[in-house]
Amino acid sequence: MTASNGLSRLKNTNRKNFLLLCLPFLATAFMLTVIQVPVGWSALAWVSLVPFVLISSPAASPRPLAIAAYLVGLAYWLGNLYWILPITIIGWVALCLYTAVLWPIIALSLRYCRKKHIPLLLAVPVLFVGAERLQGFFLGGFFWRFLAHSQYANTTLIQIADIFGTAGVSFLVAMVNALVADWILAAGRKRLFEPANWLKTAVVCAALLSCVCYGRWRINQSDKSIETGPLVACCQSNVPQSVKRTFEASDSIFQELLDDSKQTAKTNAELIIWPETMVQAPLNKEIWPFLPPGKQLEDCEVYDKVLSDHAKDTAYLLVGAYGASVKQRPDGTPYRANYNSAFLYTPTGRQAPKHYDKIHLVLFGEFIPFRKRLPWLFKILMKFTPYNYDYTLEPGAEYTVFQMAGRNNEKYDFGVMICYEDTVPAIARSFALNAQGQKQVHWLVNISNDGWFVRFRDKNVLPSTELTQHTVVCAFRAVENRLAIVRSVNTGISCLIDPLGRIRDGFVAGSLPQEAFKRQGTAGWFADKVPIDKRVTFFSKHGQWLDFCCALCLILLVIVPNTTTFIRARRKRNPSLARHRRARRRR
């Protein structure tokens, strides 16, 4: 009985210690949740990592530390990415299982850095920014819920993104977290007044002051570098994906957008924009001869004719629609390739010769992996998708630059990012400059269908947190490249983001709510003047150099300690091998 009671007490103690180990991670998870919109307690971002850093101590046992970090990290991602669940269960779980792995990696790397006395002021920002870059690395990048995104409304601070990218803002926030953790550790050791603490404080204060000064300088510059561009109008439909994907409402969706589009034309807008894939038919005329006679072909011809008539002598009209082409397989047999595309109709009443096919496709949303390599696995994965047919799209190959003429014969160029392409820094950067390093577009357009991330209640469309967070992420593309971004989004948020990253409230004319973040779960339109910034940024020329360097450091911190441990363990198992190597060195 005594031994049994002792064992029970030991188990209870271990369980209690493990729960206590989880608490700091839970505190960080809570703060990382509420710093992002729509809650927006952005001030907490500057201390949100402190519990995580403090618990990642050399005194902590590695195994329980890693397990606690992973379990809390998994709960954090599962809870905050809940909006993926209705679309694909397996995609939601797989993404969260992967991103959660980064939490124990950071915790163990921090433990190693503290053990080796690597300054937290360097280790914390490098590790957390590196982890942000590695989020969804194998999916092409999942640039979501960064520390920087919590600071989107701090216009002065985020201007450094035109040098460092979004990573620069995250790096700065993480540095402040490291400094706070350093002061807490110094207080615990009763070493508050050591010169090193004040030196670290001076470094962080200098970095903050430099960022503020740089931000004010760039903002003040804008009066001379930004000019007013054409009047651009955006239409916003309010159609949940559950309605759209049945194809039964295609005509009514088209007609509602057309009615709003005609209202925008009355403002004398020079460019009218419709959201992603709201025209549910391929508008590539070259594919029409290969379509069987029937409703699909009729829809293509009717939609194209109506759009042409609407644009003629009115405005340029950019619409999101299905794209298609005929390709050949390696054996020579033809097949239909499908795309997510943007088409431009001109005031001549004709379709522009070039269209844009989306390049960065969304896993499970637009394609399923293993279609050719592992067909059996592909069939299994298809059972967990929102469709009951193979909807696989193909990526585009060209960053199309659309051209238009203004009312006074000014020449304007713009690029289009479709859906989540506006969250990927490399996409916007590819549009920004030409091969000679010169600015090749005057602004960017984002057409998106966030109807995937809303639900019905009593015939009302209820938005998820994805809508506001998607808008905030997009704002950083504007700062990085000094390009205004015009968003036309099904279910919202349609808005204008200026080259300083400010999400604009209000407009010249429109029926949507004045406040941008209130344009969720509603239909309408707005028209506003697009600001054009002439500045070419360091980021546009050199890209994500900071976050790639941090990611490399994180990878090395994972590889080097484990390799060293492996070598030591091998030497212990084989002493003669160690003696032989020492003898070779002496010779």
KESELUM-975717 format. One record per atom (N, C-alpha, C): residue in one letter; y, x, z negated. Coordinates in steps of 0.02 Angstrom, whole numbers, plus 50000, padded with zeros to 5 digits. Example, Ala and Ser with C-alpha at 12.3 -4.5 7.8 and 13.67 -1.06 7.14 Angstrom:
BEGIN
A497165066049610A497755061549610A498355066049610S498885064249646S499475068449643S500025064549606
***
This chain:
BEGIN
M499395004250000M500005000050000M500625004350000T500605009949962T501195014349958T501345017550025A500815019950058A500905023050124A501165017950174S500895011850170S501105006550216S501845004750206N502045004350142N502745002750127N503205008350150G502975014650141G503375020350162G503485020350237L502945018750274L502985018550347L503455013050369S503415007250335S503855001650352S504585003450340R504715006850282R505405008950268R505655013750321L505215018350341L505405023350392L505585019950458K505185014950477K505325011250539K505985007550535N506105004350477N506735000750467N507335005450469T507245011450439T507775016350440T507925018750511N507385020150549N507475022450618N507815017050661R507615010750648R507915005250685R508665004550668K508815005350603K509505004850581K509925010550610N509645016550609N509995022350637N510125021550712F509635018650747F509715017550819F510265012450833L510275007150793L510795002050802L511495004950788L511525009250738L512165012550723L512365017150780L511875020150813L512005024450870L512275020350929C512075014050934C512295009750989C513015007350980L513245006850917L513895003850903L514475007250940P514525013950940P515075017050977P515045015551052F514445015451080F514385013751151F514595006551163L514425002151116L514634995151122L515394994451118A515704998451075A516434998351070A516755000451136T516495005851166T516745008051231T516625002751284A516024999651284A515864994551334A516344988651328F516494986551267F516964981051256F517654982751284M517894988651267M518564990551290M518594991451366L518074994351395L518054995051468L518034988251503T517774983251469T517754976551497T518444973251496V518784973651440V519414969851433V520014973351463I519954979851480I520524983251511I520634981051583Q520114978351614Q520164976251684Q520404969051689V520704967451747V520884960451759V520244956351763P520264949951744P520854945951728P521104946451655V520724949851610V520974950551542V521574955151540G521494961151567G522054965551578G522364968751517W521974970451465W522244974051407W522254981551424S522684983351470S522664990051500S522804995551450A523184994251396A523344999451347A522715002251314L522204998151307L521585000451276L521225005751318A521385006151382A521055011151425A521165018151399W521735019451367W521905026151344W521505028351283V521125023751253V520695025651197V519975022951206S519845019851262S519205016451272S518605021151271L518695027351289L518135032051293L518025035851227V518475035151180V518445039051118V517795038051080P517565031751068P516925030951032P516345034251069F516345033751136F515825036751178F515825044351168V516415047351168V516465054651161V516235056851092L516445053351040L516295055350972L515545054950957I515205049850983I514495049050968I514065054051008S514345056751062S513965061651103S514035068551071S513775069051013S513855075050971S513245079550976P513345086150967P512765090650965P512275088950909A512515085450858A512075083550802A511625077650820A511795074050872A511395068150892A510755070350927S510215067050911S509585068450944S509615066051017P509435070251066P509535068551137P509195062051159R508565061151138R508195055351163R508495048651140P508605047651074P508925041351053P509625040451083L509995046051089L510665045751118L510635043051190A510175045751228A510105043651298A509885036451304I509415034451262I509155027551264I509705022651245A510075024151192A510615019751171A511145019151225A511335024851255A511835024651308A511605020551367Y510975021351385Y510715017651444Y510695010151431L510445008151373L510375000951358L511064997551356V511545000751324V512214997851320V512544997951389G512455003551425G512735003951493G512444998651538L511794997351532L511484992151572L511764985251555A511854983851491A512144977451470A512854976751496Y513234982351494Y513924982251519Y513954980451593W513534983551633W513554982251705W513274975451723L512734973451689L512444966851703L512954961351687G513314962151632G513804957151613G514414956951658N514654962851677N515274963051716N515174962051791L514564962751814L514414961451885L514024954951893Y514124950351847Y513764943951848Y513864940251914W514414941451947W514584937752008W514134939652068I513744945052060I513274946852113I512634942752107L512474940552046L511844937052032L511694931152078P512174926552091P512004920852134P511844922752206I512054928752227I511944930852296I511264934052304T511114938852260T510474942352264T510284944952196I509744942252168I509514944352102I509304951652104I508904953352154I508644960152158I509194965252169G509694963352209G510264967852220G510674968952157W510774963552120W511154963852057W510794968352007V510144967251999V509754971251951V509724978551973A509584979752037A509514986552062A510154990552053L510724987452070L511364990952064L511514992551991C511394987651947C511534988751875C511064993951845L510424993851865L509954998851840L510175005851860Y510455006451920Y510675012951944Y511315015251910T511825010951909T512455012951880T512395014351805A511945010951772A511845012051700A511565018951686V511215021951733V510935028651724V511485033751711L512075032451738L512625037151730L512855037751657W512765032451618W512975032651548W512595037951508P511925038051507P511585043451471P511705050351500I511815050651566I511965057151597I512615059851569I513125055551565I513765057651537I513685059551463A513325055351425A513245056651354A512905063351341L512365064651377L512005071051368L512415076951393S512795075951446S513225081251471S513785082751422L514075077651392L514585078651341L514295082351280R513705080351261R513365083651204R513275091051220Y513085092651280Y512985099651301Y513655103351300C514175100151327C514845103351329C515105104751258R515005099951213R515235100951144R514825106451110K514185106851126K513755112051098K513975118951121K514185119351185K514395125751214K515155126951205H515485122551167H516195123151151H516635122951214I516415119151264I516835117951322I517375112851302P518005114251313P518535109751290P518455102551315L518515097851270L518455090751289L519005088851338L519575092151333L520135090551378L519955091651451L519465095951462L519215097051530L518575093151543A518125093151495A517465090151504A517505082651514V517895079151473V517905071751476V518165069151543P518745071351567P518975068851632P518515070751689V518255076851688V517815078951743V517185074751745L516885073651687L516255069851685L516355062551703F516865059351677F516955052251690F517195050951762V517625055251788V517845054451857V517265056051905G516875061051888G516285062551928G515795056751930A515715053451872A515265047651869A515535041851910E516195040951909E516485035651950E516335036752024R516365043052046R516215044452116R515475043252131L515045044452083L514325043752095L514085036552089Q514525031952068Q514335024852065Q514135022552135G513525020252141G513305017652206G513325022852261F513235029252243F513295034652293F512825033552352F512215031252337F511725030252390F511845023852430L512335019852407L512515013752443L513155014752483G513375021052486G514005022452520G514595022252474G514475020752410G515005020652360G515145013752333F515195013352267F515365007052234F515995008352194F516565007652225F517205009652195F517505003752155W517205002652098W517364996552060W517424998151986R517894994951951R517964995551879R518105002751858F518525006251895F518725012951875F519245012451819L519315017851780L519845018051730L520525016851763A520615019751822A521255019251858A521435012051873H520935007951889H521075001051910H521404996951855S521294999051793S521614995451737S522364996551736Q522595001751771Q523305003651769Q523675001451832Y523394996851870Y523684994951935Y524404992651929A524584989451872A525254986751864A525754992051841N525514997951823N525945003551803N526155007151867T526635004351901T526825006851968T527025014151967T527385016251917T527605023251913T527015027951909L526535026351866L525975030851853L525515031551913I525385026251949I524885026352002I525125029852066Q525755031952068Q526005035252129Q525655041852142I525355044952091I525005051252102I524375050352145A524185044052157A523605042752200A523715045152271D524345046152292D524445048652360D524305056152366I524165059352309I523935066352309I523195066752290F523035063852233F522375064552203F521905058752219G522165053452248G521765047452255G521725043652189T521335038352188T521245034552126T520975038952070A520595044052088A520305048552039A520835051951996G521425053152024G521945056451985G522175052351926V522225045751936V522435041351881V521885040951829S521255040251851S520695040251804S520665046751764F520775052351798F520765058851766F521275059151710L521875056651723L522415056851674L522245052451613V521985046451625V521795041951570V521245045151528A520755048251562A520205051451526A520455057451485M520965061051510M521245066651472M521545064351406V521895058751408V522195056051346V521635054051298N521105051051322N520535049351280N520245055551247A520195060951287A519915067251260A520365070051205L521025069551215L521485072051164L521425068151099V521375061551104V521295057351044V520645059251007A520105060151046A519475062151015A519525068950982D519885073551014D519985080150985D520345079850918W520855075750915W521235075050852W520805071950797I520385067150814I519935064050765I519435069150739L519155073150784L518685078250764L519025083650721A519635085450740A520015090350700A520165087750630A520325081250626A520445078250560A519815078350517G519245077050549G518605077150513G518435084050487R518645089250523R518515096150502R519095098950460K519615094750449K520215096750412K520555102750445R520615102250511R520945107550550R521505104750594L521865100050566L522375096550605L522935101150629F523085106250589F523685110250604F523525116750640E522935117050671E522785122950711E523195123050775P523435128850797P523845129250858P523505126250920A522835126750924A522485124150983A522595116650992N522635112950936N522745105750941N523425104250971W523925107950950W524605106750976W524665109151048L524295114251065L524305116651135L523995111351181K523435108451159K523125103051199K523595097151206T523925095451152T524395089851154T524965091251202A525205097451202A525745099351248A525525098851320V524895100851334V524625100551402V524595093251427V524335088851384V524285081751403V524975078551412C525425080151366C526105077351372C526445079851435A526335086151452A526615088851514A526335085351575A525675084051573A525365080551630A525635073451637L525715069951581L525985063151583L526705063251608L527105067851583L527805068251603L527865069951677S527435074451701S527445076251772S527275070251816C526775066351794C526585060351833C527145055251834V527485054351778V528035049551775V528605051851820C528775058251816C529315060951858C529145060351932Y528525062051949Y528315061552018Y528335054352042G528095049851999G528085042752017G528785039952030R529265041751985R529945039451994R530255042252058W530095048552072W530355051752132W530105048252195R529455046652197R529165043352255R529445036252263I529545032852207I529815026052209I530535026252234N530935030952209N531625031452231N531685033452304Q531195037152328Q531175039152398Q531095033252445S530785027952420S530575022452463S531165019052498D531755019352468D532335016252500D532475019252569K532355025852575K532495029252638K531885029452684S531285029152656S530685030052697S530355023552718I530555017952687I530245011452704I530745007152741E530515004352797E530924999652836E530564992952841T530944987852857T530654981152861T530334980052929G529714977852927G529334976552988G529334969253007P528864967153048P528854960253074P528634955153021L528754948853037L528534943452994L527794942053010V527384942652959V526654941752967V526434935952923A525994931652949A525754925852912A525004926352900C524784923952842C524074923952825C523854916952807C523284915052834C522974908652816C522424909852766Q522364905452718Q521844905952667Q521444899452664S520814899952683S520364894152676S520074894152605N519724888852587N519434888252520N518734885352526V518294889352556V517624887052572V517104891352536P516744888752487P516204892652456P515674894452507Q515354900152496Q514854902452544Q514274897652550S514134893952497S513584889052499S513714883652550V514344882152563V514534877252615V514544880552683K514824886552686K514924889952750K514264891752783R513764894052743R513154896652773R512694891352802T512834885052789T512424879752819T512604878652893F513204880852914F513464880152982F513624872852999E513534868352951E513674861352965E514414859752963A514794864152929A515514862952922A515934867552967S515614870753016S515964875653057S516584872653091D516514866753119D517074863653155D517644861653108S517464858953048S517994856953002S518354862952972I517974868452959I518284874652935I518784877252987F518564877253049F518994879653104F519624875353110Q519534868753106Q520104864253115Q520604864953058E520364865652996E520814866352940E521234872752946L520904878152967L521274884452977L521774883753034L521574880253086L522014879353143L522634875453123D522544870353081D523114866353058D523604870653018D523334874852972D523764879352934D524094884452979S523714886753028S523974891853073S524574889153113K524534882853132K525094879753168K525704879153123Q525584878153058Q526154877853012Q526484884753006T526084890053005T526364896753000T526764898453063A526544895853120A526894897253184A527614894753183K527734889553142K528414886753139K528904891553104T528644896553069T529074901453036T529284907053084N529034906653146N529144911953196N528794918453176A528224917853142A527834923853126A527604927253190E527604933853189E527404937653249E526664939253250L526344938953192L525624939953186L525344934953136I524824931353156I524494926453112I523774928953100I523564928753037I522914931653019I522464926352987W521834926053010W521324921752980W520824926052942P520484923252891P520004927252851P519374929152890E518964932952856E518334935652883E517844930052903T517554930652962T517004926352989T517124918852981M517754916752982M517894909652978M517784906153045V517764909953099V517554907353164V516814908953171Q516404903853164Q515684904953159Q515344904753228A515564909353270A515274909953337A515484916753365P515054919953405P515244926353435P515774925253489L516324928953484L516874928253531L516864933653586N516354938053585N516284942953639N516034939353702K516454939153752K516264935453812K515674938653849E515574945053839E515024948453874E514334946153850I514314943053790I513674940753764I513514933653787W514014929953810W513904922953826W513364921753879P513324925853932P512804924653982P512094925153955F512014928353898F511354929353870F511184923953817L511664919553803L511534914253755L511214908353789P510724905153757P510404899253788P510894893453789P510844889053839P511284883153842P511204878953779G511744876353754G511714872353693G512344872853652K512314870753590K512914870353548K513234877153535Q512814882353524Q513114888853508Q513554891353565L513314890753626L513714892953684L514334888553691E514254882153680E514824877553685E515354879253632D515124880753571D515594882653518D515984888953537C515634893853564C515964900053585C516534898553634E516374894653684E516874893253736E517444888953710V517284884053668V517794879653640V518254883453593Y517964887153545Y518364890953497Y518824895953533D518544899453582D518934904353619D519524901053655K519394895353686K519914891753723K520464889353675V520274886553618V520774884053570V521194889753542L520864895353526L521224901053499L521704904053551S521474904353612S521914906853666S522524902453675D522414895953675D522964891153684D523454891553625H523174892353565H523594892753505H524034899053506A523744904653528A524124910953528A524634911153585K524494907753640K524924908353699K525634906153683D526094910653699D526814909553689D526994907953616T526544909853569T526664908453498T526704914953457A526134918453452A526104924553411A525454928053425Y525404934153401Y524754937453401Y524324934053347L523684933253362L523244929553317L522624933853304L522534935953242L521944939953222L521454935453185V520834935153209V520344930753177V519714934653160G519414932853104G518764935553086G518224931053115A517754934053151A517234930153185A516604934153191Y516084930953215Y515464934453228Y515544938553293G515234944353294G515224948353354G514514949453376A514414951053439A513734952253465A513774956453528S513234959953542S513174963653604S512434964153621V512294965953683V511614966953705V511464974453706K510944976453670K510744983453668K510014984153690Q509814990353698Q509114991653718Q508754995453663R508134993453651R507704997053605R507445003353639P507145008053601P506885014153631P506385012953688D506025007253684D505545005753737D505865002253797G506525001353795G506874998453853G506974990953850T506694987553800T506774980353796T507454978653766P507794973553793P508454971753767P508404967753702Y508924968153662Y508954964053602Y509694962753586R509804957653545R510484955753526R510674959253461A511214963153463A511484966253404A512054962053377N512044960553313N512554956353282N513034960453239Y513674958353237Y514184961953201Y514614957153161N514974959953113N515514956453078N516154959153109S516534954953144S517054957553188S517734954253177A518244957553204A518924954953205A519164955153278F519444949453301F519694948853370F520434947253369L520784950053417L521504949053422L521664945253486Y522024939553479Y522264935753537Y523014937053544T523234937953604T523934939853617T524334933853640P525004934353639P525424928753662P525364927353737T524984931553772T524844929953842T524294924753848G523974923153792G523424918353793G522754921653808R522714928253802R522094931853815R521864935753754Q521234937153754Q520944941153701Q521094948553716A521294952353665A521424959453675A520784962953697P520844968253739P520244971453766P519784974453713K520064976453656K519654979353603K519614974853543H519054974953510H518974971453446H518704976553396Y518684974653332Y518434979153280Y517794976353251D517274980553250D516634978853218D516584982553152K516454978953100K516434981853032K515944987753029I516184993153000I515794999352997I515394999952933H515694998352877H515384999252811H515074992552790L514424991852801L514084985552786L513864985252713V513824979252686V513644978152616V512894977052610L512574981152568L511854980552557L511684973752529F511174970552556F510924963852539F511384958352563G512044959652566G512494954552592G512504954252668E512434960252700E512474960652773E511874964252805F511484967552764F510874970552792F510374971652735I509744971852753I509204973152706I508884979752726P508794984352678P508494990852696P507754990252713F507494995552743F506774996352758F506534991752813R506984989052853R506784984452906R506294987652955K506424993952974K506004997353023K505485001952991R505685005352937R505245010352908R504685007252866L504855002152826L504354998952783L504404991252792P504134988652847P504204981452861P503934976952806W503404979152773W503104975052719W503584974352661L503944979952644L504424979652590L505034975452610F505214976052674F505774972152700F505634964652693K505034962552707K504844955452701K504884953052629I504694957452582I504724955652511I505454954852490L505874959652510L506584959452491L506934953352520M506714951152579M507024945352610M506964939052567K506454938852524K506354932952481K506884932552427F507244937952414F507744938152361F508464937852388T508534936252452T509194936052483T509444928852488P510094927852501P510364921052505P510174917352568Y509844920752616Y509664917452679Y508904917152686N508674912552727N507954912052741N507784914752810Y508234918752838Y508114921752904Y508404928852904D508204932752953D508444939652958D509164939652984Y509634941152940Y510344940852957Y510634947852966T510204952852975T510424959852977T510954961053030L511504964153009L512034966053054L511984973453070E512324975553122E512364982553140E513064985053127P513134991353106P513804994053094P514184995653158G514834994853155G515244996853212G515305004353216A515595006853270A515625014053280A516335016653290E516835012253293E517515014453310E518025011253264Y518495015453240Y519045012953200Y519595010453247T519515004253267T519965001353317T520675000653290V521165002853329V521865001953313V522144996553360F522344990953331F522634985553370F523374986853382Q523594984653440Q524304985553459Q524624978853471M525264978353452M525634972253464M526374974053476A526714969553510A527434970453523A527814965353482G528374967753451G528784963353411G529244958953454R529624954753421R530084950253456R530594954053498N530784959953473N531284964053507N530964969953543N530324968953563N529944973953601N529784980253561E529814979853494E529574985453454E528814985953461K528564991953457K527844993053462K527544994153393Y527044990153376Y526724990853310Y525974991953319D525684995953274D524964997153273D524704995653203F524114992753200F523814991353134F523054991653139G522744992953082G522014993053078G521774987453034V521134985853040V520834980253003V520254982752961M520264981352897M519704982652853M519384975852836I518744975352845I518404969052834I518024969252768C518154964152727C517814963252663C517884969452619Y517334972252595Y517354977752546Y517564984352576E517714984552640E517964990852668E518614992952635D518984988052608D519614989852575D519514993152507T518884993352482T518754996752419T518535003952431V518395005752494V518145012452511V518725016852535P518915021852497P519495025952516P519435029052586A518835031052605A518745034452670A518905029852729I518805023352721I518925018652776I519675018252790A520075016852739A520805016352748A521085022952774R520825028452747R521055035052769R520905036352842S520335033952866S520155034852936S520625031152983F520885025552959F521375021852999F522065025052997A522225028252940A522915030452927A523175035652976L522775040752990L523015046353030L522605047253094N522935050053145N522565051753207N522295058853202A522005061253255A521685067853254A522195073453242Q522825072253258Q523345077253248Q523655076953178G523395072453136G523665071953068G524295067853064Q524445063953115Q525035059753116Q524845052553101K525305048853072K525175041853054K525085037853118Q524525034253123Q524385030653185Q524425023053177V524515020653115V524595013453105V525205012153061H525515006353070H526095004553031H525905000752967W525334997552968W525084994152909W524334992752918L524004990452866L523304988652868L523224981252852V522694978352879V522524971452865V521834971352832N521764967252781N521104966052751N520934958652759I520414957352799I520154950552803I519494950352764S519424945452721S518844945352678S518604938152666N517974937652646N517684931152628N517424931752557D517854930252508D517634930452439D517364923752415G517204919452464G516864913152449G516164914252421W515904920452428W515264922152397W515304921752321F515904922752294F515974923952223F516344918252186V516274912252213V516534906352179V515974901252172R516084896252131R515584890952123R515934884252117F515544878952124F515804872052121F515734869252050R516224865252030R516164861051970R516594854851981D516264849151984D516624842851997D517064843252060K516774846152112K517104846952178K517684851952177N517784855352120N518294860652117N517964867352128V518334871852160V518084878652172V518324883152115L517844885952078L518004890052020L517894897452038P518424901552032P518364908652050P518024912751996S517754918452015S517484923151967S517974928951959T517814933651915T518254939351904T518284943951965E517814943152011E517794947452070E518434946952111L518734940952115L519304939852159L519904944152139T520074944052074T520644947952051T520494955452054Q519884957352035Q519704964352035Q519694967252106H519464963352154H519464965552224H520184966952247T520644962652228T521344963552248T521644969952217V521484971152154V521744977052119V521484983552151V520844983652167V520554989552199V520904990952265C521044985752303C521364986352368C522064989552361A522404988052307A523084990652297A523114998252298F522585001552276F522575008852276F522525011752346R522235008052393R522225010452463R522935010852490A523365006352468A524065006252492A524425012552468V524345014352404V524685020152377V524415026552408E523755027052414E523445033152439E523705035052508N523835030052550N524035031352619N524745029252636R525115026552586R525795023952597R525795018952656L525355014152650L525295008952700L525285002152665A525694997552688A525654990752663A524984987752686I524714983252645I524094979952662I524194972352657V524034968952711V524084961652714V523384958852707R523284954652656R522614951952642R522584944552660S522074942752700S521934935852715S521214934552694V521124930752639V520484930452605V520274923152594N519684921452616N519404914852602N519294914152527T519544908952497T519564907252425T520054911552386G520374916552417G520884920652384G520614927352362I521054932152351I521774931552345I522094934352408S522444929952446S522844932152503S523524934252478C523754940052500C524394942552475C524624948452517L525214950852501L525494956852531L525544962152477I525264968152490I525314973852445I525744979052479D526284981052446D526744985752478D526504992952471P526824997752505P526585004752504P526615008152436L526945004952387L526955007552319L526395004652277G525975000452308G525404997452272G525574991252233R526174988452244R526374982352207R526104976152243I525734972152205I525464965852232I526024960752228R526294958852285R526904954952286R526794947652269D527214945152224D527274937952214D527804935352262G527774928952278G528274925952321G528174927852394F528574924752437F528534925852510F529124922552543V529194923652607V529734920552646V529624913152652A529004911252667A528814904152673A528074903552660G527854897452639G527144896552628G526984890652584S526344889152578S526114883552538S525684885852479L525514892352476L525114895052421L525554895852359P525264896452300P525664897652240P526084904052247Q526664904052215Q527114909752219Q526794915952187E526464915152130E526154920752096E525494922552130A525424928752151A524844930852191A524184929352157F524124930852091F523484930052057F523294922752046K523754918152060K523594911052054K523344908152121R523294912352171R523044910052237R522284910652240Q521954907752192Q521224907852189Q520954900752191G520414899852229G520104893252233G520564888052261T520964889952310T521434885252342T521534887252414A521734882452455A521874883852526A522624883652537G522854887052590G523564887052606G523744892852650W524384894652650W524614900152693W525254903052665F525424908952688F526074911852671F526294916452728A526944917552733A527234922152783A527724926652748D527714933152766D528164937952735D528274943852781K528814947452769K528984953452808K528574959352783V528284963052828V527864968852810V528294975052805P528284978552748P528644984952743P528254990552778I528604994952812I528295000352849I528535007052820D528065010952795D528225017352763D528065023152811K528535027552821K528455033052869K528095039052839R528025039252773R527765045252740R527015046352754V526845052652766V526135054752773V525935057952707T525385055952679T525195058352612T524695064052614F524685067752560F524195073152550F523495070252550F523415064452518F522755061252515F522505059352585S522955056552627S522755054652695S522485060652734K522775066452720K522565072552756K521935075652728H521855075352661H521325079252630H520795075052593G520915068652583G520395064252557G520245065052483Q519625063352465Q519415062852394Q519195069652367W519625074452370W519445081252349W519335081652274L519725078052235L519665078452162L519015075352137D518875069152158D518265065952132D517635069252158F517645072252218F517065075852243F516945082152200C517475085652181C517405091552139C517125089652070C517375084152042C517125081851977C516395079751981A516215076352036A515515074252044A515055080352049L515285085552084L514895091652090L514795094852021C515325095051981C515275097851914C514785093951871L514795087351877L514335083151839L513615084651859I513505085151924I512825086651949I512585093451922L513045098451923L512855105051898L512705104851823L513085100751786L512965100251714L512295096951699V512035093051746V511375090051738V510835095051757I510965098851811I510455103451837I510385109751795V510945113051779V510915119551746V510575119351677P510795114851631P510465114851565P509715113251570N509535108551613N508825106651619N508415112251651T508715115951698T508365121551728T508255127051676T508765128251636T508715133351583T508175131451532T508165125151513T507655122651466T506955123451494F506885121951560F506235122451593F505995129651594I506445134351609I506255141451612I506045143951543R506435142051491R506265144151423R505585141451401A505465135151418A504815132051400A504245135551435R504365137451498R503835140851537R503685147751507R504215151251485R504115157851455R503725157351390K503865152051352K503505151251289K502765149951301R502625146351356R501915144851372R501575150951400N501945155651430N501655161451463N502025167751441P501905170351381P502265176251355P502185182351399S501585183251429S501465189151471S501935189351531L502105183451557L502565183051614L503265185451593A503475183551533A504125185751508A504135193351497R503575196051469R503545203351459R503565207051524H503215204451575H503195207651641H503895207751671R504285202351664R504965202151692R505425207051656R505345207651589R505755212451552R505605219551573A504965220951585A504765227651608A505055229251676R505065224351720R505355225351787R506095226851782R506455223451736R507165224651728R507295231851704R506875234351656R506965241151631R506865246351685R506375245051730R506255249651785R506825249651835
***
